[in-house]
Amino acid sequence: MTRANTYDERYARPEYYWGKKPSTLCERVIELAPPREGSRPKLLDLGCGEGRDCVYFARHGFDVVGLDLSEVGLAKARRYAEEIGVQVRTVCADIVAYELDDLYHVIFSTGTLHYLPKRVRTCRFQDYKEHTTPGGIHALTVFVEKPFIPRAPDAEENSHPYRSGELLGYYWDWEILYCTEEIFDCRSSGIPHRHAVNRVIARKPGG
Ligand SMILES: C[S@@+](CC[C@H](N)C(=O)[O-])C[C@H]1O[C@@H](n2cnc3c(N)ncnc32)[C@H](O)[C@@H]1O
């Protein structure tokens, strides 16, 4: 059984809560791991929401699985994919306990991995790394805590932002292709605030 998700309400509205524009790292993934002619590499989007990134990757030739806790979001992702004429498979699951059962060429996630409590992170990242093909990549964006940025007014209790640099540490034994920290303004909840994020793209040795 999956837990109730506060995103269900946001996703129940007809408009796309996160819009349809793909998120920041999508283009870089295509640059770094473009599907070869005749191949359909497997890509997993952890916390795919309403599918803006899943649809982008499916359009670029990936065999996409979108995973999210919100079935409302996943139904919207499937609808969006159908409209565009691409296929996206969906899995409704809680990343806190979910163990992968397939191998992926790319594991992607934007704005979701802070729902992993610190106690499960080493184990979950190990599982993600093991279920990646040699030469495959992970492209991840996580919220990080900075002492000079107040917690967001709409932050949930089960939100556990990362320590700056922590995400990079899980990839000490992979090739780091890209790593940044950015601070941006946000108006979610209607109250202006700021977020800091780390973005990491890492390649598994081999392949
Ligand atoms: C900030 S949204 C990002 C959505 C999407 N990645 C995007 O950028 O459009 C976070 C997503 O994580 C999902 N989520 C929250 N807790 C989760 C959990 N424990 N397991 C799986 N997904 C979860 C929410 O339903 C939501 O869709």
PDBQT file of the ligand as one rigid body, heavy atoms in Angstrom, charges set to zero:
ROOT
HETATM    1  C1  LIG A 301       8.424  18.593  -6.597  1.00  0.00    +0.000 C 
HETATM    2  S1  LIG A 301       7.483  17.312  -7.353  1.00  0.00    +0.000 S 
HETATM    3  C2  LIG A 301       8.483  17.011  -8.791  1.00  0.00    +0.000 C 
HETATM    4  C3  LIG A 301       7.727  16.366  -9.911  1.00  0.00    +0.000 C 
HETATM    5  C4  LIG A 301       8.523  16.168 -11.205  1.00  0.00    +0.000 C 
HETATM    6  N1  LIG A 301       9.805  15.545 -10.981  1.00  0.00    +0.000 N 
HETATM    7  C5  LIG A 301       8.720  17.468 -11.935  1.00  0.00    +0.000 C 
HETATM    8  O1  LIG A 301       9.786  18.068 -11.775  1.00  0.00    +0.000 OA
HETATM    9  O2  LIG A 301       7.798  17.884 -12.645  1.00  0.00    +0.000 OA
HETATM   10  C6  LIG A 301       7.836  15.908  -6.295  1.00  0.00    +0.000 C 
HETATM   11  C7  LIG A 301       7.149  14.625  -6.719  1.00  0.00    +0.000 C 
HETATM   12  O3  LIG A 301       7.523  13.589  -5.817  1.00  0.00    +0.000 OA
HETATM   13  C8  LIG A 301       6.400  12.745  -5.589  1.00  0.00    +0.000 C 
HETATM   14  N2  LIG A 301       6.616  12.064  -4.310  1.00  0.00    +0.000 N 
HETATM   15  C9  LIG A 301       6.533  12.577  -3.067  1.00  0.00    +0.000 A 
HETATM   16  N3  LIG A 301       6.848  11.639  -2.145  1.00  0.00    +0.000 NA
HETATM   17  C10 LIG A 301       7.132  10.521  -2.847  1.00  0.00    +0.000 A 
HETATM   18  C11 LIG A 301       7.497   9.196  -2.461  1.00  0.00    +0.000 A 
HETATM   19  N4  LIG A 301       7.666   8.885  -1.180  1.00  0.00    +0.000 N 
HETATM   20  N5  LIG A 301       7.686   8.262  -3.422  1.00  0.00    +0.000 NA
HETATM   21  C12 LIG A 301       7.501   8.573  -4.740  1.00  0.00    +0.000 A 
HETATM   22  N6  LIG A 301       7.166   9.821  -5.164  1.00  0.00    +0.000 NA
HETATM   23  C13 LIG A 301       6.975  10.766  -4.228  1.00  0.00    +0.000 A 
HETATM   24  C14 LIG A 301       5.219  13.689  -5.597  1.00  0.00    +0.000 C 
HETATM   25  O4  LIG A 301       4.004  13.038  -5.864  1.00  0.00    +0.000 OA
HETATM   26  C15 LIG A 301       5.640  14.680  -6.692  1.00  0.00    +0.000 C 
HETATM   27  O5  LIG A 301       5.127  14.290  -7.933  1.00  0.00    +0.000 OA
ENDROOT
TORSDOF 0
